Amino acid sequence: MKPYVFERQVQTYLQADVIVIGGGPAGTAAAISAARCGRKVVLLEKSAQMGGMGTLGNVSVFMPIGNVTGIYREIISEMLAEYLPPDHDQSIAPQYSPFLMRQYLNEKMKKEQVQVFYHTEFIGTVREGSRIKAVIASTREGLKAFEAERFIDCTGDARVAIDAGVPYHSGREEDGLTQPMTLMFMMQNTGKPVTPLLPEGCYDYKDIADLPQGRRLYWEQNNDGTLLVNMSRVKANGAKIEEVNYAETEALRQVFSIAYYLQKTGFETYTLSHIAPQTGARETNQIQGVYTLTEQDVVNGTRFPDVVAQTNYEIDIHSPDGKRTTDERKISGYDIPYRCMVPEEIDNLLIAGRPISATHVAMSSMRMQATCYALGQAAGNAAAISLDDSSSMRLISMDKLHAALQHQGVRFLV
Ligand SMILES: Cc1cc2nc3c(=O)[nH]c(=O)nc-3n(C[C@H](O)[C@H](O)[C@H](O)COP(=O)(O)OP(=O)(O)OC[C@H]3O[C@@H](n4cnc5c(N)ncnc54)[C@H](O)[C@@H]3O)c2cc1C
């Protein structure tokens, strides 16, 4: 089919020092930290809520990463104080309400003076040489341009970076297959028997081996009768049009089927109470950055002088082949260097969160929410430092970045 050239004059809606695109864990922390450095920060979010997969995808449990620090620590202390560990080097795995998190993050962004635009979907970059001058977004008033000095791509899919020409890869090095997608849902204990319901088109799973992951995986950590279920599995890349289309219908079928199965096998008093508005993507695109985090780094516990985040979360690969297996390998902990967020091609762009420069195996460990908060916090500070020093993002002083992070409560374990 023939390509079209699409040319339009687009009105500039506003100018900022730093524009963050995407309001998930990485974007939230990036925006807060840059704003705390005194910068005018604007965040563009395509949905109606902050929190990314943590709210929209109803992930709603923080996996342990071994260094509860910085803005993530602050969020735990403000929202989930009962889980706050006394020191930074302890792991926690709190389950939370995605609805309360959504409300909390709205208030938090207001307090931090970050201007958030909902229903504002990034669609393209305006590049001038090695810089991005503006991003174009689809808003409720049509296309608008948003100008800034620095941009931080926190879309989870590296949408901004890819549009600006940063090289990237998807999935396993050998065949490009990504981890499967999962539609998270919740059930509520009603305290009395409920009638199981299996809508048309769904599956009547008879035993564990029939389940999409071949296992039961759920959390019921809080005392409010909420069961958080992570049991669907669809072989699909969340950044591909056809695959997402398939995933959204197949995952929903699985959700009703799993709920029906659970209602017959131990959860007789539970009703389906919430299905995430979208199927969660564990893995889509990884940029090619100045440094690529590898499986060896993760397994060997590599330490880097330009460390910006630390985690000891395991290698955790849900089978990209669609099999009912998960490759889970414990590790002792490693650093993620600043260079994984830095593209070679663009001077005023960083990529924070899930799509940093990492191999398929390495990203399976670094993708947890708490790590994405840490990466975002580093990116926000880095953007402010590069503005102060009028330097490219690639060349900022690591001493200054570490000092700024320490000032914002970040502690690195030695
Ligand atoms: C099924 C599943 C289970 C998981 N389980 C856990 C778990 O138990 N514990 C844990 O800690 N982590 C878990 N994770 C991982 C974790 O949720 C994600 O890796 C993490 O949220 C990534 O953070 P992020 O900020 O990089 O991206 P995201 O959370 O994906 O946020 C990206 C944000 O950018 C927005 N966006 C995207 N494109 C655009 C655009 N074009 N314009 C504007 N905005 C845009 C999105 O709407 C979203 O708000 C799970 C993930 C999945 C999918």
The ligand as a Gaussian input file, in Angstrom:
#p B3LYP/6-31G(d) Opt

LIG

0 1
 C        0.668000      -8.269000      33.795000
 C        1.788000      -7.548000      34.473000
 C        2.122000      -7.881000      35.778000
 C        3.141000      -7.203000      36.421000
 N        3.395000      -7.483000      37.723000
 C        4.187000      -6.655000      38.431000
 C        4.240000      -6.761000      39.840000
 O        3.650000      -7.659000      40.419000
 N        4.973000      -5.851000      40.529000
 C        5.674000      -4.862000      39.887000
 O        6.305000      -4.054000      40.570000
 N        5.657000      -4.756000      38.539000
 C        4.909000      -5.604000      37.795000
 N        4.833000      -5.483000      36.442000
 C        5.747000      -4.577000      35.727000
 C        5.401000      -3.110000      35.823000
 O        4.027000      -2.909000      36.034000
 C        5.822000      -2.329000      34.563000
 O        7.001000      -2.822000      34.002000
 C        5.998000      -0.865000      34.937000
 O        4.733000      -0.330000      35.264000
 C        6.626000      -0.073000      33.809000
 O        6.637000       1.276000      34.179000
 P        6.804000       2.413000      33.084000
 O        6.631000       3.716000      33.754000
 O        8.060000       2.158000      32.324000
 O        5.637000       2.144000      32.018000
 P        4.059000       1.980000      32.197000
 O        3.686000       1.553000      33.548000
 O        3.643000       1.128000      31.046000
 O        3.523000       3.451000      31.972000
 C        3.561000       4.070000      30.704000
 C        2.577000       5.218000      30.682000
 O        2.725000       5.933000      29.450000
 C        1.449000       6.180000      28.890000
 N        1.631000       6.283000      27.433000
 C        1.948000       5.286000      26.581000
 N        2.009000       5.756000      25.326000
 C        1.730000       7.086000      25.396000
 C        1.621000       8.108000      24.430000
 N        1.815000       7.855000      23.119000
 N        1.329000       9.370000      24.845000
 C        1.117000       9.629000      26.182000
 N        1.176000       8.673000      27.129000
 C        1.494000       7.414000      26.746000
 C        0.618000       4.978000      29.315000
 O       -0.763000       5.260000      29.259000
 C        1.121000       4.761000      30.735000
 O        0.421000       5.535000      31.668000
 C        3.850000      -6.172000      35.735000
 C        3.516000      -5.839000      34.426000
 C        2.489000      -6.521000      33.791000
 C        2.116000      -6.124000      32.400000

